[in-house]
Amino acid sequence: MDIADPTLAEMGKNLKEAMKMLEDGQRRSEEENGKKLISGDIPGPLQGSGQDMVSILQLVQNLMHGDEEEEPPSTRVQDIGEQGHIALLGHSLGAYISTLDKEKLRKLTTRILSDTTLWLCRIFRYENGCAYFHEEEREGLARICRLAIHSRYEDFVVDGFNVLYNKKPVIYLSAAARPGLGQYLCNQLGLPFPCLCRVPCNTMFGSQHQMDVAFLEKLIKDDIERGRLPLLLVANAGTAAVGHTDKIGRLKELCEQYGIWLHVEGVNLATLALGYVSSSVLAATKCDSMTLTPGPWLGLPAVPAVTLYKHDDPALTLVAGLTSNKPADKLRALPLWLSLQYLGLDGIVERIKHACQLSQRLQESLKKVDHIKILVEDELSSPVVVFRFFQELPGSDPGPNVVPAPSVAPSAVGRERHSCDALNRWLGEQLKQLVPASGLTVMDLEVEGTCVRFSPLMTAAALGTRAEDMDQLVACIHGKLPLLTCTLQLREEFKQEVAGTAGLLYVDDPNWPGIGVVRYEHANDDKNSLKLDPEGEKIHAGLLKKLNELESDLTFKMGPEYKSMKSCIYIGMASDDVDVSELVETIAATAREIEENSRLLENMTEVVRKGIQEAQVQLQKANEERLLEEGVLRQIPVVGSVLNWFSPVQASQKGRTFNLTAGSLESTEHTYVYKVQGSGVTPPQTPSAARTRQRLPGQKPFKRSLRGSDAVSETSSVSHVDDLEKMEHLSGGQDAPEADSPEQHPGPPAAEAEQPRALQDGAQRPDDGRPQVEDPENLR
């Protein structure tokens, strides 16, 4: 079919080229584009005769991508596809259509608005409804509240808020509503916060995320008795957190009884387009208004939200702002008008159906996974899956309402809850990185704690989520579960080991998902202070470096304590073969070694300074003694030379050497006479943290011994155990000489056992650590 207006074809071509350029990863610098900034008051891009379209788009691309070297690949612009290009074309067409003459513009905008309204009402089973298109998702509800106020207060246009003051309106919101919704409505309507009534959810029967209908009726009766006017009720067809649906049928009956406007919103409204719809969601078609978000559901960018409503008075809808005579307001529906035609009914249904199938596939797979609790398993119609990792306590209920048994202290249940929350937060972040196409989010619920949510209706169309991604997600969960369970089990053992080790303090950090947090208390540590400790920070920095050099499977980090500024060592996730006792012992020994070395370095300067001063005093004293010994005549220049020629002085060179190990001064006479350097003091052993147990070849630090382990095969376990025994035997043999046991060595004759003392001395001298020199008489 030929296009009547070539401008439309050119617009589509330019848009396609522009999107291709913006999505291209290669960017050119300003020098390559030929941009030369000229000094002056006018900014660079506005100077001269202007920029061409390619240069402008290149500038937009540079601003969009920014510094790609510093950003992860996930921050790049997504490939929106051809359907996304159609939606973006609608905004360009809207600007072009606005240039038509008034009559053509009126007819065209009326056609676009009526077609889009009819299609949406038919697709989502909302017969004889009107539509209001808006960019802000909550704006439609604010306009509906204005319509309800004008409908219930006939004199509101004349008297204004005086009417509301005499009979205050009440807007009812569920406790599970999206955060900030009530505050937004009050700000838009100019109402005080007491006009909001928060309806609690079920506490005894039903879902804990559904509105308590009986309690709502009691609130309505109380407000009527106080002279207030129940105005509007906001129900959820899929709460913002877990996707639960309120009992909309029962709520509709209650609203008709008391003359309350019923508005429904939620992600589950998308299932109205499918062939089978649950009765709870289908009841939303009888409500007074509903808000739809087809953009995320269908993967369409820059598409407005839609609020469908039913009302017979066009004048009130015009006053409330739901209808407008401005063509620009009607053109908001143009991107959605184009996108719905491009997808067709089959394409719309297929996308929503695919998202629901993904959630059902994940839900069925997670039911077979141990230690995973699904919070919406009773909601067969909900396309939202919320799950969390849990670990059962002895004598506790693993359900969402964990009630401690008499044998379990409430504090233990609280610590277990915080530990599971930290682990679930870590699990969610790991799954988001491993399976980015899943679109998972981590959220905190008041009762259940930290959970992971999968809402494919909001993410699947844009991310291109497939069934294979769900299988990969389940496989990743299976791979992370052993790490989670083992870490949770080792936490208590780690805490007990730290409590029994001198110098270490266990830090209770509920937000850390690893084994635990430990802090080394040095000698000058002020336990009552919460301020930054420079000495402790230095010790912990060295400890972190030493632990990372061990190349173990554990991860170590340093950071401030949970409730203070003191440095701590954070130990990450661990598997079941971690030797916690060896880990704690190594941390304590290494920190103690670093503290001792730091003290030695701090005292070294003072020791050396005092040693130099003492050496200067001794050398000056020795010089004075030499002068007295040689006499005054030898100090006269000519006489001294003649006297020294006839009678030379046999004076030895005297100096001083400073022993850092002993911290004392020694004479250098021994060095000059015997030409050998020696030390009369054996240096002490350097403090070392190498108190770890003997390990097999290739065994990493902090791993449990393979002795008696089922993980060792029958062919290799014997040789490995023998190697370990030999290593232990050799290490033990060095500490106890074998010659001390007369029972193991038969006694030889006494004559053979006695050796000359000189031979014994000669055999023992190499081991005494002193230099071997001859007698001075022999040297002469």
Number of C-alpha atoms within 10 A of each C-alpha: 3 5 8 8 8 9 11 14 12 11 15 16 12 13 17 16 13 17 17 11 17 20 17 11 13 10 15 12 11 14 8 8 13 9 13 11 14 12 9 8 7 11 10 14 16 10 15 10 7 11 13 8 11 13 17 13 16 20 18 14 21 19 10 14 17 12 9 13 8 7 11 8 9 9 9 14 13 10 12 18 11 13 18 20 18 23 24 22 19 22 18 16 16 19 12 13 17 16 10 12 9 11 8 13 17 16 11 16 23 15 13 19 22 15 13 18 22 16 15 23 18 13 16 18 16 21 16 13 18 22 25 25 26 18 13 10 16 16 20 26 20 21 21 26 22 19 21 20 21 17 18 16 17 11 14 15 12 9 11 11 15 12 16 17 10 10 16 20 23 22 22 22 22 23 18 23 23 14 11 8 13 19 13 14 21 17 12 13 13 10 17 12 14 11 18 18 20 17 21 18 21 17 12 8 9 11 18 16 24 27 29 23 19 11 13 22 16 10 17 21 13 12 17 14 10 11 12 19 22 25 22 22 22 18 28 30 26 27 24 17 19 24 27 28 26 25 20 26 17 12 24 21 12 18 19 11 9 15 14 24 24 25 24 26 24 22 26 25 24 26 23 20 19 15 8 10 16 14 12 16 25 18 17 27 19 17 21 18 25 28 24 23 19 22 21 19 21 28 22 25 19 16 27 22 24 26 28 25 22 17 14 8 9 11 10 18 21 13 15 20 16 22 18 14 10 10 18 15 15 22 25 23 28 24 26 29 23 18 24 22 14 15 15 11 13 8 14 21 19 16 18 22 18 18 26 23 16 25 23 19 14 18 22 12 15 20 13 9 13 12 16 16 20 19 21 19 17 10 15 12 22 26 29 31 24 23 21 23 23 23 18 12 15 11 12 16 13 15 13 14 10 16 14 18 14 9 9 14 10 13 10 12 17 14 14 18 19 19 24 25 24 19 28 25 24 19 22 22 15 15 21 18 13 13 16 15 18 25 20 21 16 19 16 14 11 6 10 16 17 23 26 23 21 23 24 27 27 21 20 25 21 23 17 15 20 16 16 10 17 20 14 15 22 17 12 16 19 14 11 14 17 14 16 25 20 17 24 23 15 20 20 13 14 22 20 13 18 26 14 12 14 11 16 20 17 18 18 15 19 19 15 21 26 25 25 24 28 26 24 24 18 17 9 9 13 11 9 6 11 12 10 14 15 11 15 21 19 15 21 25 19 15 25 21 13 16 20 14 9 12 11 14 16 19 15 18 16 19 15 15 20 16 10 11 15 21 24 24 23 23 18 17 23 24 17 14 12 19 17 22 17 18 19 20 19 19 23 22 19 24 26 21 18 21 22 15 14 15 11 12 11 11 11 13 11 10 15 16 11 12 20 15 10 15 20 12 12 15 14 12 11 14 13 11 11 12 12 10 11 14 11 10 13 16 12 12 9 10 12 15 15 13 14 13 10 8 9 10 12 6 9 9 10 14 16 17 15 17 16 13 10 12 13 15 17 15 13 16 15 13 15 14 11 14 10 11 11 15 11 11 11 11 12 8 6 9 13 11 17 9 11 13 12 14 19 14 9 6 13 13 21 22 18 18 17 17 14 9 10 9 9 14 9 9 8 9 17 13 11 17 17 12 15 19 13 12 15 14 11 11 12 11 11 9 8 10 9 11 9 9 10 9 8 9 10 8 9 9 8 8 7 7 9 10 10 9 9 9 10 11 10 12 10 11 13 11 8 9 14 14 13 12 11 9 9 9 6 6 8 5
